Amino acid sequence: MKLIQIIKNNSCFIGFLVGTGKIIMAILSHSWLMFIHAVYNIIKASAKHYALKERKGHYNTMFCSGLLVIAASAVYLIYSVHIFFFGSTASYHMYVAIGIAAVTTYELIITIHGLRHAKKKKDVRLETIRYINLASALISVSLTQTAILSFTNKTDVSKAYAIGDAIFGFFALLVGIFMLLRANQLEHKE
């Protein structure tokens, strides 16, 4: 129980560490996909940090976090377009792909449940964090698709996963836009 509390209290720092670790791994493995996921992790950790830091109103935090989600999603969309036109190879072992799929499914279920709970409680800060997690989970769905396609197909399917990446990146971008609209709506209600 104590370990869970430590992780909760330091989740932003852990997010930065994970992002930094992914950048190092991306450089060593020459993987643009890993690099883009690293950038997304760092931007997500920044948005969470701002959401947890805010003490009053929280609408400004939701708005700024929405902008960060939009920025991260735009980077991901640009990368998806790059993959579509220039191709990319990704190779994951079947067990790794299944692990990614399991974690992504868990992440989606917990995030959607948490978002519903936050809205019922009318906790804007918690709602902001849940939206950030939802955008991140959507990006993870695209990684899951890439991982599964990499071990099920021996041919080049980079165009297929580029389209999937673009679709889920666009959904994550929509979450960021929704955060901006929701922040304005909540601020005007008060």
PyRosetta script that sets phi, psi and omega in degrees:
from pyrosetta import init, pose_from_sequence

init()
pose = pose_from_sequence("MKLIQIIKNNSCFIGFLVGTGKIIMAILSHSWLMFIHAVYNIIKASAKHYALKERKGHYNTMFCSGLLVIAASAVYLIYSVHIFFFGSTASYHMYVAIGIAAVTTYELIITIHGLRHAKKKKDVRLETIRYINLASALISVSLTQTAILSFTNKTDVSKAYAIGDAIFGFFALLVGIFMLLRANQLEHKE")
pose.set_psi(1, -37.7)
pose.set_omega(1, -179.8)
pose.set_phi(2, -65.9)
pose.set_psi(2, -38.1)
pose.set_omega(2, 179.2)
pose.set_phi(3, -63.1)
pose.set_psi(3, -41.1)
pose.set_omega(3, 178.6)
pose.set_phi(4, -61.6)
pose.set_psi(4, -41.6)
pose.set_omega(4, 179.5)
pose.set_phi(5, -66.1)
pose.set_psi(5, -39.6)
pose.set_omega(5, 178.1)
pose.set_phi(6, -63.1)
pose.set_psi(6, -44.3)
pose.set_omega(6, 179.0)
pose.set_phi(7, -63.2)
pose.set_psi(7, -42.9)
pose.set_omega(7, 179.3)
pose.set_phi(8, -60.7)
pose.set_psi(8, -45.2)
pose.set_omega(8, -176.7)
pose.set_phi(9, -68.6)
pose.set_psi(9, -24.6)
pose.set_omega(9, -177.2)
pose.set_phi(10, -115.4)
pose.set_psi(10, 23.4)
pose.set_omega(10, -174.4)
pose.set_phi(11, -62.9)
pose.set_psi(11, -35.1)
pose.set_omega(11, 179.0)
pose.set_phi(12, -66.6)
pose.set_psi(12, -45.2)
pose.set_omega(12, 178.5)
pose.set_phi(13, -62.5)
pose.set_psi(13, -41.3)
pose.set_omega(13, 178.2)
pose.set_phi(14, -63.7)
pose.set_psi(14, -38.6)
pose.set_omega(14, 176.5)
pose.set_phi(15, -60.8)
pose.set_psi(15, -42.0)
pose.set_omega(15, 176.3)
pose.set_phi(16, -64.3)
pose.set_psi(16, -42.2)
pose.set_omega(16, 178.6)
pose.set_phi(17, -62.8)
pose.set_psi(17, -43.6)
pose.set_omega(17, 178.3)
pose.set_phi(18, -61.6)
pose.set_psi(18, -45.1)
pose.set_omega(18, 178.5)
pose.set_phi(19, -61.3)
pose.set_psi(19, -43.8)
pose.set_omega(19, 178.8)
pose.set_phi(20, -64.9)
pose.set_psi(20, -42.4)
pose.set_omega(20, 176.8)
pose.set_phi(21, -61.1)
pose.set_psi(21, -40.3)
pose.set_omega(21, 178.6)
pose.set_phi(22, -66.7)
pose.set_psi(22, -35.7)
pose.set_omega(22, 177.3)
pose.set_phi(23, -63.5)
pose.set_psi(23, -44.1)
pose.set_omega(23, 178.6)
pose.set_phi(24, -62.5)
pose.set_psi(24, -45.1)
pose.set_omega(24, 178.0)
pose.set_phi(25, -62.9)
pose.set_psi(25, -38.1)
pose.set_omega(25, 179.4)
pose.set_phi(26, -64.1)
pose.set_psi(26, -40.9)
pose.set_omega(26, 179.4)
pose.set_phi(27, -66.0)
pose.set_psi(27, -44.8)
pose.set_omega(27, -178.6)
pose.set_phi(28, -67.3)
pose.set_psi(28, -34.5)
pose.set_omega(28, -177.2)
pose.set_phi(29, -99.2)
pose.set_psi(29, -1.4)
pose.set_omega(29, -178.7)
pose.set_phi(30, 57.1)
pose.set_psi(30, 41.3)
pose.set_omega(30, -177.7)
pose.set_phi(31, -107.0)
pose.set_psi(31, 111.9)
pose.set_omega(31, 176.8)
pose.set_phi(32, -68.4)
pose.set_psi(32, -35.0)
pose.set_omega(32, 178.9)
pose.set_phi(33, -59.9)
pose.set_psi(33, -45.8)
pose.set_omega(33, 178.2)
pose.set_phi(34, -63.5)
pose.set_psi(34, -39.2)
pose.set_omega(34, 179.7)
pose.set_phi(35, -63.9)
pose.set_psi(35, -44.1)
pose.set_omega(35, 180.0)
pose.set_phi(36, -64.6)
pose.set_psi(36, -41.1)
pose.set_omega(36, 176.3)
pose.set_phi(37, -63.9)
pose.set_psi(37, -34.8)
pose.set_omega(37, 177.4)
pose.set_phi(38, -64.7)
pose.set_psi(38, -46.4)
pose.set_omega(38, 177.8)
pose.set_phi(39, -60.3)
pose.set_psi(39, -42.2)
pose.set_omega(39, 178.8)
pose.set_phi(40, -61.6)
pose.set_psi(40, -42.3)
pose.set_omega(40, 178.7)
pose.set_phi(41, -61.5)
pose.set_psi(41, -42.1)
pose.set_omega(41, -178.3)
pose.set_phi(42, -67.9)
pose.set_psi(42, -42.2)
pose.set_omega(42, 177.9)
pose.set_phi(43, -65.5)
pose.set_psi(43, -39.8)
pose.set_omega(43, 177.9)
pose.set_phi(44, -63.0)
pose.set_psi(44, -42.6)
pose.set_omega(44, 178.6)
pose.set_phi(45, -63.5)
pose.set_psi(45, -37.9)
pose.set_omega(45, 177.1)
pose.set_phi(46, -63.4)
pose.set_psi(46, -44.3)
pose.set_omega(46, 179.4)
pose.set_phi(47, -63.0)
pose.set_psi(47, -42.2)
pose.set_omega(47, 178.0)
pose.set_phi(48, -64.2)
pose.set_psi(48, -40.2)
pose.set_omega(48, 179.3)
pose.set_phi(49, -59.1)
pose.set_psi(49, -46.5)
pose.set_omega(49, 178.7)
pose.set_phi(50, -65.0)
pose.set_psi(50, -37.8)
pose.set_omega(50, -179.8)
pose.set_phi(51, -65.8)
pose.set_psi(51, -38.5)
pose.set_omega(51, -179.4)
pose.set_phi(52, -77.9)
pose.set_psi(52, -24.1)
pose.set_omega(52, -176.5)
pose.set_phi(53, -77.9)
pose.set_psi(53, -34.6)
pose.set_omega(53, -175.5)
pose.set_phi(54, -62.9)
pose.set_psi(54, 136.8)
pose.set_omega(54, -177.9)
pose.set_phi(55, -112.3)
pose.set_psi(55, -29.2)
pose.set_omega(55, -177.8)
pose.set_phi(56, -129.4)
pose.set_psi(56, 144.9)
pose.set_omega(56, 177.5)
pose.set_phi(57, 76.3)
pose.set_psi(57, -57.7)
pose.set_omega(57, 180.0)
pose.set_phi(58, 66.9)
pose.set_psi(58, -7.7)
pose.set_omega(58, -177.9)
pose.set_phi(59, -71.0)
pose.set_psi(59, -39.7)
pose.set_omega(59, 177.8)
pose.set_phi(60, -62.9)
pose.set_psi(60, -38.7)
pose.set_omega(60, 178.2)
pose.set_phi(61, -64.6)
pose.set_psi(61, -43.8)
pose.set_omega(61, 179.2)
pose.set_phi(62, -62.5)
pose.set_psi(62, -40.0)
pose.set_omega(62, -180.0)
pose.set_phi(63, -64.0)
pose.set_psi(63, -50.0)
pose.set_omega(63, -179.5)
pose.set_phi(64, -64.3)
pose.set_psi(64, -39.6)
pose.set_omega(64, 177.4)
pose.set_phi(65, -64.2)
pose.set_psi(65, -37.7)
pose.set_omega(65, 176.1)
pose.set_phi(66, -60.9)
pose.set_psi(66, -40.9)
pose.set_omega(66, 177.2)
pose.set_phi(67, -63.2)
pose.set_psi(67, -40.6)
pose.set_omega(67, 178.6)
pose.set_phi(68, -66.0)
pose.set_psi(68, -39.2)
pose.set_omega(68, 177.0)
pose.set_phi(69, -63.9)
pose.set_psi(69, -41.1)
pose.set_omega(69, 177.5)
pose.set_phi(70, -62.1)
pose.set_psi(70, -44.4)
pose.set_omega(70, 179.8)
pose.set_phi(71, -61.8)
pose.set_psi(71, -46.4)
pose.set_omega(71, -179.6)
pose.set_phi(72, -64.2)
pose.set_psi(72, -41.1)
pose.set_omega(72, -179.7)
pose.set_phi(73, -67.9)
pose.set_psi(73, -35.8)
pose.set_omega(73, 177.7)
pose.set_phi(74, -64.7)
pose.set_psi(74, -41.0)
pose.set_omega(74, 176.4)
pose.set_phi(75, -60.3)
pose.set_psi(75, -42.5)
pose.set_omega(75, -179.9)
pose.set_phi(76, -65.8)
pose.set_psi(76, -40.1)
pose.set_omega(76, 177.7)
pose.set_phi(77, -63.8)
pose.set_psi(77, -41.3)
pose.set_omega(77, 178.5)
pose.set_phi(78, -61.9)
pose.set_psi(78, -42.0)
pose.set_omega(78, 177.7)
pose.set_phi(79, -63.2)
pose.set_psi(79, -38.8)
pose.set_omega(79, 179.3)
pose.set_phi(80, -62.3)
pose.set_psi(80, -41.1)
pose.set_omega(80, 177.6)
pose.set_phi(81, -64.5)
pose.set_psi(81, -40.8)
pose.set_omega(81, 177.9)
pose.set_phi(82, -60.0)
pose.set_psi(82, -45.5)
pose.set_omega(82, 179.0)
pose.set_phi(83, -61.4)
pose.set_psi(83, -41.9)
pose.set_omega(83, -177.9)
pose.set_phi(84, -59.3)
pose.set_psi(84, -44.3)
pose.set_omega(84, -175.4)
pose.set_phi(85, -87.0)
pose.set_psi(85, -31.0)
pose.set_omega(85, -174.8)
pose.set_phi(86, -112.2)
pose.set_psi(86, -7.1)
pose.set_omega(86, 177.6)
pose.set_phi(87, 74.6)
pose.set_psi(87, 166.2)
pose.set_omega(87, 179.2)
pose.set_phi(88, -167.4)
pose.set_psi(88, 148.0)
pose.set_omega(88, 176.7)
pose.set_phi(89, -112.1)
pose.set_psi(89, 137.6)
pose.set_omega(89, 176.1)
pose.set_phi(90, -135.3)
pose.set_psi(90, 135.4)
pose.set_omega(90, -178.9)
pose.set_phi(91, -135.7)
pose.set_psi(91, 121.6)
pose.set_omega(91, 178.9)
pose.set_phi(92, -127.4)
pose.set_psi(92, 143.1)
pose.set_omega(92, 173.9)
pose.set_phi(93, -70.2)
pose.set_psi(93, 151.5)
pose.set_omega(93, -176.7)
pose.set_phi(94, -55.5)
pose.set_psi(94, -42.4)
pose.set_omega(94, -178.1)
pose.set_phi(95, -68.2)
pose.set_psi(95, -35.5)
pose.set_omega(95, 176.4)
pose.set_phi(96, -65.7)
pose.set_psi(96, -44.2)
pose.set_omega(96, 179.5)
pose.set_phi(97, -62.8)
pose.set_psi(97, -41.5)
pose.set_omega(97, 178.0)
pose.set_phi(98, -65.5)
pose.set_psi(98, -38.5)
pose.set_omega(98, 176.4)
pose.set_phi(99, -62.8)
pose.set_psi(99, -44.0)
pose.set_omega(99, 177.7)
pose.set_phi(100, -61.4)
pose.set_psi(100, -43.3)
pose.set_omega(100, 179.4)
pose.set_phi(101, -63.3)
pose.set_psi(101, -41.2)
pose.set_omega(101, -179.9)
pose.set_phi(102, -65.2)
pose.set_psi(102, -45.1)
pose.set_omega(102, 179.5)
pose.set_phi(103, -64.3)
pose.set_psi(103, -41.4)
pose.set_omega(103, 179.7)
pose.set_phi(104, -63.4)
pose.set_psi(104, -43.7)
pose.set_omega(104, 178.7)
pose.set_phi(105, -61.3)
pose.set_psi(105, -46.2)
pose.set_omega(105, 177.8)
pose.set_phi(106, -59.1)
pose.set_psi(106, -46.2)
pose.set_omega(106, -179.2)
pose.set_phi(107, -59.6)
pose.set_psi(107, -43.6)
pose.set_omega(107, 178.9)
pose.set_phi(108, -63.6)
pose.set_psi(108, -46.2)
pose.set_omega(108, -178.1)
pose.set_phi(109, -62.9)
pose.set_psi(109, -48.6)
pose.set_omega(109, -178.8)
pose.set_phi(110, -63.7)
pose.set_psi(110, -40.8)
pose.set_omega(110, -178.6)
pose.set_phi(111, -65.6)
pose.set_psi(111, -46.1)
pose.set_omega(111, -179.5)
pose.set_phi(112, -64.6)
pose.set_psi(112, -42.6)
pose.set_omega(112, 177.2)
pose.set_phi(113, -62.3)
pose.set_psi(113, -45.3)
pose.set_omega(113, 179.8)
pose.set_phi(114, -63.9)
pose.set_psi(114, -35.8)
pose.set_omega(114, 178.8)
pose.set_phi(115, -65.7)
pose.set_psi(115, -44.4)
pose.set_omega(115, 177.2)
pose.set_phi(116, -61.2)
pose.set_psi(116, -42.1)
pose.set_omega(116, -180.0)
pose.set_phi(117, -64.2)
pose.set_psi(117, -43.7)
pose.set_omega(117, -179.4)
pose.set_phi(118, -63.9)
pose.set_psi(118, -39.5)
pose.set_omega(118, 179.0)
pose.set_phi(119, -66.2)
pose.set_psi(119, -39.3)
pose.set_omega(119, 178.2)
pose.set_phi(120, -64.1)
pose.set_psi(120, -38.9)
pose.set_omega(120, 179.9)
pose.set_phi(121, -77.8)
pose.set_psi(121, -12.5)
pose.set_omega(121, -175.9)
pose.set_phi(122, 57.5)
pose.set_psi(122, 41.8)
pose.set_omega(122, 178.4)
pose.set_phi(123, -99.7)
pose.set_psi(123, 100.1)
pose.set_omega(123, -173.9)
pose.set_phi(124, -65.9)
pose.set_psi(124, -39.1)
pose.set_omega(124, -179.6)
pose.set_phi(125, -64.0)
pose.set_psi(125, -46.4)
pose.set_omega(125, 177.9)
pose.set_phi(126, -64.8)
pose.set_psi(126, -38.1)
pose.set_omega(126, 177.8)
pose.set_phi(127, -62.6)
pose.set_psi(127, -40.4)
pose.set_omega(127, 178.3)
pose.set_phi(128, -60.3)
pose.set_psi(128, -47.0)
pose.set_omega(128, -179.8)
pose.set_phi(129, -63.0)
pose.set_psi(129, -39.0)
pose.set_omega(129, -180.0)
pose.set_phi(130, -66.7)
pose.set_psi(130, -37.6)
pose.set_omega(130, 176.1)
pose.set_phi(131, -64.5)
pose.set_psi(131, -40.6)
pose.set_omega(131, 177.3)
pose.set_phi(132, -60.7)
pose.set_psi(132, -44.4)
pose.set_omega(132, 178.9)
pose.set_phi(133, -63.6)
pose.set_psi(133, -36.4)
pose.set_omega(133, 178.8)
pose.set_phi(134, -64.1)
pose.set_psi(134, -45.2)
pose.set_omega(134, 178.2)
pose.set_phi(135, -60.9)
pose.set_psi(135, -41.8)
pose.set_omega(135, 178.7)
pose.set_phi(136, -64.5)
pose.set_psi(136, -41.1)
pose.set_omega(136, 179.0)
pose.set_phi(137, -63.8)
pose.set_psi(137, -36.6)
pose.set_omega(137, 177.9)
pose.set_phi(138, -64.0)
pose.set_psi(138, -39.5)
pose.set_omega(138, 176.1)
pose.set_phi(139, -65.7)
pose.set_psi(139, -36.6)
pose.set_omega(139, 178.0)
pose.set_phi(140, -65.4)
pose.set_psi(140, -32.0)
pose.set_omega(140, 176.9)
pose.set_phi(141, -61.5)
pose.set_psi(141, -40.6)
pose.set_omega(141, 179.2)
pose.set_phi(142, -67.0)
pose.set_psi(142, -36.8)
pose.set_omega(142, 176.1)
pose.set_phi(143, -65.0)
pose.set_psi(143, -38.5)
pose.set_omega(143, 177.3)
pose.set_phi(144, -60.7)
pose.set_psi(144, -45.1)
pose.set_omega(144, 178.8)
pose.set_phi(145, -60.2)
pose.set_psi(145, -44.7)
pose.set_omega(145, 179.3)
pose.set_phi(146, -62.1)
pose.set_psi(146, -44.2)
pose.set_omega(146, -178.8)
pose.set_phi(147, -64.3)
pose.set_psi(147, -43.5)
pose.set_omega(147, -179.2)
pose.set_phi(148, -67.7)
pose.set_psi(148, -42.5)
pose.set_omega(148, 178.0)
pose.set_phi(149, -64.0)
pose.set_psi(149, -30.4)
pose.set_omega(149, -176.7)
pose.set_phi(150, -68.4)
pose.set_psi(150, -31.0)
pose.set_omega(150, -180.0)
pose.set_phi(151, -100.0)
pose.set_psi(151, -13.8)
pose.set_omega(151, 179.6)
pose.set_phi(152, -92.4)
pose.set_psi(152, -20.5)
pose.set_omega(152, -179.5)
pose.set_phi(153, -121.8)
pose.set_psi(153, 135.4)
pose.set_omega(153, 177.6)
pose.set_phi(154, -97.0)
pose.set_psi(154, -6.0)
pose.set_omega(154, 178.9)
pose.set_phi(155, -93.2)
pose.set_psi(155, 171.5)
pose.set_omega(155, 178.9)
pose.set_phi(156, -75.8)
pose.set_psi(156, 114.0)
pose.set_omega(156, 179.3)
pose.set_phi(157, -118.2)
pose.set_psi(157, 26.8)
pose.set_omega(157, -176.7)
pose.set_phi(158, -62.2)
pose.set_psi(158, -33.7)
pose.set_omega(158, 178.0)
pose.set_phi(159, -65.9)
pose.set_psi(159, -39.3)
pose.set_omega(159, 179.3)
pose.set_phi(160, -63.9)
pose.set_psi(160, -46.6)
pose.set_omega(160, -179.4)
pose.set_phi(161, -77.4)
pose.set_psi(161, -20.5)
pose.set_omega(161, 173.1)
pose.set_phi(162, -65.9)
pose.set_psi(162, -40.2)
pose.set_omega(162, 177.4)
pose.set_phi(163, -65.3)
pose.set_psi(163, -45.0)
pose.set_omega(163, 177.2)
pose.set_phi(164, -61.1)
pose.set_psi(164, -43.3)
pose.set_omega(164, 177.4)
pose.set_phi(165, -60.3)
pose.set_psi(165, -42.5)
pose.set_omega(165, 179.8)
pose.set_phi(166, -64.7)
pose.set_psi(166, -40.8)
pose.set_omega(166, -179.8)
pose.set_phi(167, -63.8)
pose.set_psi(167, -49.0)
pose.set_omega(167, -178.8)
pose.set_phi(168, -72.4)
pose.set_psi(168, -30.7)
pose.set_omega(168, 172.8)
pose.set_phi(169, -64.3)
pose.set_psi(169, -38.8)
pose.set_omega(169, 177.2)
pose.set_phi(170, -66.0)
pose.set_psi(170, -41.5)
pose.set_omega(170, 176.5)
pose.set_phi(171, -61.3)
pose.set_psi(171, -41.5)
pose.set_omega(171, 177.7)
pose.set_phi(172, -63.8)
pose.set_psi(172, -38.7)
pose.set_omega(172, 175.9)
pose.set_phi(173, -61.5)
pose.set_psi(173, -41.6)
pose.set_omega(173, 177.6)
pose.set_phi(174, -62.8)
pose.set_psi(174, -35.4)
pose.set_omega(174, 176.3)
pose.set_phi(175, -61.9)
pose.set_psi(175, -42.8)
pose.set_omega(175, 177.7)
pose.set_phi(176, -61.9)
pose.set_psi(176, -43.4)
pose.set_omega(176, 177.8)
pose.set_phi(177, -63.9)
pose.set_psi(177, -42.2)
pose.set_omega(177, 177.9)
pose.set_phi(178, -60.9)
pose.set_psi(178, -37.3)
pose.set_omega(178, 177.8)
pose.set_phi(179, -61.7)
pose.set_psi(179, -40.5)
pose.set_omega(179, 178.0)
pose.set_phi(180, -63.1)
pose.set_psi(180, -46.2)
pose.set_omega(180, -179.6)
pose.set_phi(181, -65.1)
pose.set_psi(181, -42.3)
pose.set_omega(181, -179.8)
pose.set_phi(182, -64.5)
pose.set_psi(182, -40.6)
pose.set_omega(182, 178.5)
pose.set_phi(183, -61.3)
pose.set_psi(183, -44.7)
pose.set_omega(183, 177.9)
pose.set_phi(184, -64.0)
pose.set_psi(184, -41.5)
pose.set_omega(184, 179.7)
pose.set_phi(185, -62.7)
pose.set_psi(185, -46.1)
pose.set_omega(185, -178.9)
pose.set_phi(186, -66.8)
pose.set_psi(186, -37.4)
pose.set_omega(186, -179.6)
pose.set_phi(187, -66.2)
pose.set_psi(187, -39.4)
pose.set_omega(187, -179.1)
pose.set_phi(188, -74.9)
pose.set_psi(188, -22.6)
pose.set_omega(188, 177.3)
pose.set_phi(189, -66.9)
pose.set_psi(189, -35.0)
pose.set_omega(189, -175.5)
pose.set_phi(190, -79.4)
pose.dump_pdb("model.pdb")
